Amino acid sequence: MNLKQSRHQLNIIDNQLIRLVAQRQKIVKKIALFKKKHNINIFQPQREKQILIRQTKIGSKLNLNNKFIVAFFKLLMNESKRIQRKNINNKT
């Protein structure tokens, strides 16, 4: 495999990642409405802890750096909280 082919494969994976993030954000919006309806706090520290533990275990099995996994999922969770705040504050 040459550099051009490898980069093409990375582009395909990057596109898949973006689509998955978009799917995730649609679900986050639904969660925000549920939380608003049921008066549930956006920040759920125990849930975040569970996610980080589960994902670092999976990442370790795949030989991924734990610090990277934690940073990646913290970014996702922070964006999720931002989206939830926006949706809770903007929808009645």
Secondary structure as the mmCIF struct_conf table of DSSP 4:
data_model
#
loop_
_struct_conf.conf_type_id
_struct_conf.id
_struct_conf.beg_label_comp_id
_struct_conf.beg_label_asym_id
_struct_conf.beg_label_seq_id
_struct_conf.end_label_comp_id
_struct_conf.end_label_asym_id
_struct_conf.end_label_seq_id
HELX_RH_AL_P HELX_RH_AL_P1 LEU A 3 LYS A 37
TURN_TY1_P TURN_TY1_P1 HIS A 38 ASN A 39
BEND BEND1 ILE A 42 ILE A 42
HELX_RH_AL_P HELX_RH_AL_P2 PRO A 45 LYS A 61
TURN_TY1_P TURN_TY1_P2 LEU A 62 ASN A 63
HELX_RH_AL_P HELX_RH_AL_P3 ASN A 66 ASN A 90
#
